[in-house]
Amino acid sequence: MAQAKRDFTLGHLKTFKLSRIPMSSCWGVLLGSGSAAGWLIDARTKGPREFKTLDAAVSALHQIGFQITELQ
């Protein structure tokens, strides 16, 4: 999360995508786009950070610095 905040502050992160994590019922945050995209990683497990609800995923995006006003 700290690295994502730093990258957002430096202007390296401009896009995100909320997506179901493969083989799971949880949501994940995909940061960036194209070949530079990557999951928001859990520091403990080193795997994609899993959010049980969209509200929790949006909250994490707010903590990074993204301003979200609607989901499509």
VMD Tcl script that draws the C-alpha trace (Angstrom):
set ca {
  {0.00 0.00 0.00}
  {2.83 2.40 0.87}
  {4.46 1.87 -2.52}
  {1.13 2.45 -4.28}
  {0.67 5.73 -2.35}
  {4.19 6.80 -3.30}
  {3.68 5.91 -6.97}
  {0.34 7.75 -7.02}
  {1.93 10.85 -5.46}
  {4.72 10.76 -8.07}
  {2.11 10.55 -10.85}
  {2.94 7.02 -11.97}
  {-0.53 5.63 -11.14}
  {-3.42 7.17 -13.01}
  {-5.82 4.29 -13.60}
  {-7.32 1.40 -11.66}
  {-9.74 -1.43 -12.22}
  {-11.81 -3.36 -9.69}
  {-12.03 -7.00 -10.64}
  {-12.92 -10.37 -9.16}
  {-9.79 -12.26 -8.18}
  {-9.53 -15.48 -10.19}
  {-10.67 -18.58 -8.27}
  {-12.06 -16.41 -5.45}
  {-15.26 -14.63 -4.46}
  {-13.28 -11.55 -3.40}
  {-12.47 -8.33 -5.21}
  {-9.03 -7.10 -6.18}
  {-7.57 -3.78 -7.26}
  {-5.62 -3.74 -10.51}
  {-3.44 -0.62 -10.69}
  {-2.18 0.88 -13.95}
  {-3.01 -0.23 -17.47}
  {-1.64 -2.34 -20.28}
  {1.59 -4.23 -19.70}
  {2.37 -2.00 -16.68}
  {-0.75 -3.10 -14.76}
  {-0.47 -5.10 -11.58}
  {-2.55 -6.19 -8.61}
  {-2.41 -4.33 -5.32}
  {-0.36 -6.82 -3.30}
  {-0.84 -7.93 0.30}
  {2.48 -7.35 2.12}
  {2.07 -10.47 4.28}
  {1.01 -13.06 1.70}
  {2.73 -11.50 -1.34}
  {-0.42 -12.31 -3.34}
  {-3.18 -10.04 -4.62}
  {-4.85 -8.20 -1.75}
  {-8.40 -9.55 -1.41}
  {-11.38 -7.39 -0.47}
  {-14.65 -9.04 0.54}
  {-16.71 -6.02 -0.55}
  {-16.48 -3.31 -3.17}
  {-16.71 -0.74 -0.36}
  {-13.48 -2.08 1.14}
  {-11.73 -1.99 -2.24}
  {-12.88 1.59 -2.88}
  {-11.70 2.56 0.61}
  {-8.22 1.23 -0.22}
  {-8.21 3.27 -3.43}
  {-9.13 6.39 -1.43}
  {-6.22 5.66 0.94}
  {-3.87 5.51 -2.06}
  {-5.15 8.89 -3.26}
  {-7.68 8.14 -6.00}
  {-10.89 10.21 -5.92}
  {-13.79 7.94 -6.89}
  {-17.21 9.45 -7.53}
  {-18.93 6.61 -9.38}
  {-18.49 3.02 -10.51}
  {-19.65 1.84 -13.89}
}
mol new
graphics top color blue
foreach p $ca { graphics top sphere $p radius 0.5 }
foreach p [lrange $ca 0 end-1] q [lrange $ca 1 end] { graphics top cylinder $p $q radius 0.2 }
display resetview
